[in-house]
Amino acid sequence: MVKNFNLDEKDKEILELLEKNPEKSQSEIAKAVGLSQPSVGARIKKLKDLEIIDHVYGINLKKVKFYLIKVDLKCTNPKEMLKKFSECPYFLNGFVVVGEKNLTLLFISEDLATLESILDKQIRLNPNVQSVEAGIVVRAEKDIVTPMKIKVEKGKVPCENGNCSSCDFWNLNLCLGCPITGYYRGKIW
């Protein structure tokens, strides 16, 4: 749910300082914005309670050697596509969008071939998908920290195949395999 909120100048200063350094102490922030530490703490608590800000730990995509692919697609059921990838370790996020394409998906991997495999086998061949455009992100202008499913347990596989050993991409070493299947050949999961 989208919330309306009003920020005063002190809230904006606090947010700017936290954006630059999320580890900055409330005492340091208080000194920088000219408030007491308890006032800063109360303002941060208010912003968290309103769910305007959050503290996220994850991988900084600008600083690690991962490949990121942005997939824009037109599909008949965006909700179904998002559900399909919700447990995929390579899936970062999805956005329902307005326009010719109605869904944007972000995937990450330590190699491009695995991303190509996901695109070709799990997206392009899906009967729900009508058109696809994909692009490899070559550079991030700013730090982008995103949660990433590093610890995965073997179990129900999010893709249709579920068995990498019967997949041409995997057998031809064109895909690292899925960490959930036990066929994974990479180094991250």
Helices and strands as residue ranges (DSSP letters): H 9-20, H 26-33, H 37-49, E 59-60, E 67-75, H 78-85, E 91-96, E 103-109, H 112-117, I 118-124, E 129-137, E 145-146, G 164-166, H 168-171
